[in-house]
Amino acid sequence: MTAKFATLLPMERIYSKLIVDHFANNRQMVFLSGPRQVGKTTLAHDALPDAAYFNYDRTQDALAISAGAERIAAIADLPNPVKASHGILFDELHKFPKWKKFLKGFFDAYADNRRLKVVVTGSARMDVYKRGGDSMMGRYFAYRVHPFTIGELGGTAIDLDELFRAPQTVSLDDLHRLMKFSGYPEPLIRGSERFYNQWKRSRLEKLLDEDVRDLSRVQDLRGLRALSELLASRVGGGINYASLALDLAVTPDTAKAWIGVLESVYYCYAVTPWFVNVANPIRKQPKIYLWDWSLVSDVGARNENFIASHLLKAVHWWTDSGLGDFSLHYLRTKQQKEVDFLIAKDKKPFMLVECKTSPEDPLNPALVEFQKSLSAPYAFQIAIEAPPSDFVPVQFEGEVVKLSALDLLKVLV
C-alpha cells in the first residue's frame, strides 16, 4: 500500500538555497555531512549541475584523487579559463586517508581567489580538528544535512536571516507518515511499507557493517550491532556505560568508544544535560537518540526522538547558517525535576520544550519553574497528537505555552 501525503513533498530542499547563497557570498569550500542516504549528493548536483564529479568509492576516481590535485585539475580541465566558474564535487572523500592534505593543496592551488566552487560530501563526520594533520581552517564552511522534517515538508521558502519561518501548512497525517517512514527521502517519497522495510534492512546493514568497517578499527561488529539494538530500546533515557558494558560483556570504556563509532556514522547522537544556574543538576549523563526515529519501537520514546531530531536540525541549521552558536540539551535535577529539551543560544537558555502525547496532559510544573529561573525567552509544552492551529508560538515570548507539536515544528526548518 502506498501512502499519499496531505502535503506534497517538495522536489527542492532548503539546503539547496543555503548552498547557492554560500557560493554567492563566500569563496570557501562547502562541506556537506550527514547520514547515509539523506540526499547529500543529490543536493550537491542540484546546486552545481555542471560540476566535475569524483566519487572516492569508484576505483578510477580514487586513483585520480590519490594521484594528487594536478591530476584532478587536468581531468576537470581547470587550466581552461572558460571553465573557471565551474564546480568540483568530491563524494565520500573522507575515506581517502590523506583527504585533508589533498583538499588543502587543491583549494590553495585551484580554488582560492577563483570562481571555482568546491563541494565535499561525506556520510561520516568530517572532523578536521580532533584528528591530527593539516589544518583546514578558513578553507571551508560546514553544513549538516538532516532528513525531512515537518517544516521542510511544508515548503522550501525560507529567509536565511531569520530564526523562525512563516508557519507552514501541515497536518497530523503528514506527522504520522513522517513518523512511520522516517524523514529519509526515498522511503518517504515511496510511502510503501514493503519498500520501507527492505530499505531499512539494507541501510542498516551498510551502515553497521560497511561504514563502521571502513571508518573504524572495531573488530566485533556483532557486538556493535547488539549495542545499536540496545540504544534503540533506551532512547530518551540517560546512558549508563557500566550497565551497557555489562549487557555487552565489554568494558565501560569499550561501550563508550563504540557509541562514539555509532555517532560518527550518524546512527545516533547524544544530548547532554544543561546545568548552568540549575540547583542540584545531573551533569554528566547524556541521553541518546537515533538519526532515524522510525527505528524506535516504543511509541513514547519515538515521539520524543522525533521532537529531538526536529530540534537538532533547527540547532544545526541556525548555527551553520551563521545565526548564532546554538546547542541542544536536556534538564534534570537530582530531585527528578526534568524538562525534555533546552536549546541554548550563545551559551544562554533560549527555548525549553516539554514533549507530551496528548493535549490533555497537565502542564509540567518543572517547565514553569525552569522558565522562570533561567529566563528562557520561549517555553513550550507540545502535544504530538494535537491538531495544528493558527497559533504562532514565537509570539508568546516570555510565557509558558501549551500547544500542538505541529504548531512549533511548522515554524522550524
Order of alpha helices (4+ residues) and beta strands (2+ residues): alpha-beta-alpha-beta-alpha-alpha-beta-alpha-beta-beta-alpha-alpha-alpha-alpha-alpha-alpha-alpha-alpha-beta-beta-alpha-beta-beta-beta-alpha-beta-beta-alpha
